[in-house]
Amino acid sequence: MDKAQIKEFIARRAAQEFRTGNVVNLGIGLPTLIPTFLSSEMEIVIQSEPGIVGAGSRPPKENEEPMHVVDAGGNPSSVNIGGSFMDSATSFGMIRGGHIDCTVLGALEVDEEGNLSNWIIPGKKVPGMGGAMDLVVGAKKVIVTMEHTINGNPKILKKCSLPFTAVKCVNLIITEMGVIEVTSQGLVLLEYNPYFTIQEIQAATEARLHLSPNIRKTLFHV
């Protein structure tokens, strides 16, 4: 799979995690692709950290209005009918007040306890931590969407080596290889992409993966 296929695969699968009525926050990068793959029958409210409630998918290029309405990554966004705008303080009040059903964000590392590292690599320039620290403790469910490895090295570890964003906060990990649930007994592989074997997935994962008794294949093409 090339990088574009990987991103689409992950975004398509993440879009299946929501239920009608959910209030969902989508983080920078890959998560902002998710609205494109939402079912037309699903009615969810997307909250964007910059201050949008009721955000939509990225508009066609000919309809983009740069710097007017943007998503968490600063890219042009749309707003659904009935959507609204708020200032940053109100937006974070919504996040910290427990009003977000689910947040989807990227990661540098996740470990078998559900610890998350996604804001800094020591010694490198950091633009800012963003709202991740608030989101992962304020949302009711935390989903990490990311590539399974970086330069061939695992990103799902026994213990994060980078500074934590938050501890024991991740509920679900979705990569191009599969869907992994974080449980008190460890990481459970719920689904796998048949493009890979179970053995290949474990070899690309430092932490031990337990197989769900109901493990299934994620079947759609990109």
Protein Blocks (a to p, Z undefined) as FASTA:
>chain_A
ZZklmmmmmmmmmmmmpcehiacdddehjllmmmmmgcfkbccddddfklpghiacdddf
klgcghkaccfkopacdddehiacddfklmmmmmmnopafbdcdddfbdcfkopacfkbc
ghiacfbjbjmlmmmmmpmbdcddddfbgehiafbdfbdfbdcfbghkbfbdcdfkbccd
ddfkbccdfbdcfkbcfklmmmmpmbacdddfkbccddddZZ
